[in-house]
Amino acid sequence: MNLIAAVDKNWAIGKNNELLVSIPNDMKMFRQMTTGKVVVMGRKTLESFPNGLPLKNRVNIVLTKNQNYQVKGAIIVHSVEEVLEELKKYDSEDVYVIGGEQIYRQMLPYCDTAHMTKIDHAYEADAYFPNLDEKEEWKITATSDEQTYFDLEYYFVKYEKQVQ
């Protein structure tokens, strides 16, 4: 299973339920990697999308504690166990955890690959991704050349969990 996120120098991912910055090349990479696949997210992440609608051309699985939550075009689950049960229907390589902070933390133990866009800037933020550089079992297995968007520098970095 995969994780995918854009993080700043401090592993921040968002503020006030919005991305820290919108980099067109990062958005393009996200679309290319997740289209036709399964995306797992929390309710707040779903509600941050245009009109609060599920992403097109993907299976959208939304994890929320709200038992009455419903949204057209998404599968709603209420626990990590329910997510894992639902995901048995799909190839784990086609599953992408897309946020937010709580969902990344809950799903991290079940994932083996993380596709990170690492932005060389520190933003004011209130949501963070677990720092994979501090986790012994996660190793960088690929890094892109430096990318730039106006004055921002960033890299596409692939982390893989090493089997102990």
Residue, then its C-alpha position, 0 to 999 in steps of 0.5 A: m500500500n502507498l502513501i502520497a503527500a507533499v511535505d515541507k522541511n518540517w513534514a508539514i502537510g496543511k493548514n486550516n484544512e488546505l494544502l500549504v502550496s499548490i504546485p502544478n507538477d505535484m498535482k500532475m504527478f498525484r493525478q498520474m499516480t492515483t487515477g484508476k486506483v483506490v484512494v483512502m482519505g479522511r472526511k476533512t480531506l474529502e471536504s477540502f476537494p472542490n465541492g467536497l466531491p470524491l476524486k474522479n476516476r478513482v475508488n474513494i474510500v473515506l474513513t470517518k467516525n461519523q456513523n451517519y456520514q454519506v457522500k455520493g460516489a464514495i465508500i464510507v468506513h468507520s474504523v481502520e479495521e473496516v478500511l483494511e477489510e474493504l481494501k482486500k478487494y483491491d491489489s495493495e499496489d493500487v491503494y494510495v493513502i492521501g490524508g490527512e494527518q490522522i489517516y496517515r498516522q493510522m495507515l502508516p503501519y500498513c503501508d510499504t511505499a511513500h511517494m513524497t514531494k519534499i518542498d524546501h521551505a518551512y510553512e506555518a502549518d497545523a497538520y503534519f506527516p510522520n517524519l519518515d527520516e526519523k523512522e529506521e525502517w523507512k529508507i529513501t530508494a529514489t529521488s528526482d532531480e531538483q524541481t522548481y516552481f517560481d522560487l520554490e525548490y522541491y524533490f519527488v522522493k520515494y521511501e520504502k519500508q525495509v523488511q526487518 
